[in-house]
Amino acid sequence: MKRIYSPRSSSIMMYVFSIVLLLGSVLYAEGLLNPPVFKMWNSKKISNNYEKIATLLYEGNYGDSDEDLFIALLNDKQKENTMNAKSASYTGAGVPRSSLDPEDIVPLLMTALEKNNFPESDAGLISMWEFASDTTKYIFQNNITEFIESCHETAEEFPTSFYGAAMNGQSWDMETNINRVGGKDGWIATQIMKTISSDGRLRRWQWELRKNKRPPCLGCWKVENIASSDRNGDFEATDRGTGWSD
C-alpha cells in the first residue's frame, strides 16, 4: 500500500517540532540541558519556569507566536542574569570606618540591605549590625544571631517595616540632604528617606547618625536610630489612637 504524506500531517509535525524546539531552547537558556547540572534539577526551578510562562501568557506580554514567547522568556532571563552579575560583583558595605562621611552612610547601608546576600549570606544585615550604635546592640544583648533572625521575621511579616521595605521593597530614595546638627563640626546628623514597600505603600524614615568620639573606631559614623513615619508619610501622626493604624 502506498503511504500518502498529506499537507495536514506535515503541518502538525512542524507544529510539534516547533513546540519541542521552544521547550529545548527554554531549558537550554536556564542551563538545564547542560549535563553537569542535571543533578541540580528540582521542582522549585521547574515550577518557576512554568510560572514565568503562565504569567507571560496571562498578561499577554509575549506577542502572537511561539517565537515571541521564547523571546520574552529569553529577555526575562537576560534581565535576571544582569541583576545577578551586578550583585555578584558587589563587595558589600563592610564595617564602619573614619573615611566615610555621614552622607555616605544611608545609601551604603540601603544598598547592602537590598543586596543582602551578597557577597555572602546576610552580609547586608551583618553590616547593619556593625554600623549600629551600642543602643541597638544592648537591646539584642550583643547577640547578632538574634538580631538577624528578628530582621528577617519583621521583613517577612510586615512589608512596611524598615527591614521589609529595605530588603523586599520596590524602591528607596533620599528625600533630603544630610543635616549636620551644629554645623560642619557637629557629631549628630539626620537624613530623611522615602521607601515604597512591596505592596506599594509609602513610608518615610528619619535616620539619626552619631559620630564616635572615642575608640574603637574613633571618628566613625554609626546609626543611632531610624524613626518611621505614619502611613501618610508624616512623622507627626494625626490618626494615632491606641496604636498605629496601617
TANOR-V57980 format. One record per run of one state. SS is the DSSP state (H for helix, E for strand, - for the rest). FROM is the first residue (numbers start at 1). TO is the last residue. Records with the same first field share a line. If there is no record, write none. Layout:
SS = FROM-TO / FROM-TO
//
This chain:
- = 1-6 / 30-34 / 41-42 / 60-65 / 89-101 / 115-122 / 133-133 / 140-143 / 158-161 / 169-170 / 175-178 / 182-187 / 197-201 / 212-220 / 229-246
H = 7-29 / 35-40 / 43-59 / 66-88 / 102-114 / 123-131 / 134-139 / 144-157 / 162-168
E = 132-132 / 171-174 / 179-181 / 188-196 / 202-211 / 221-228
//
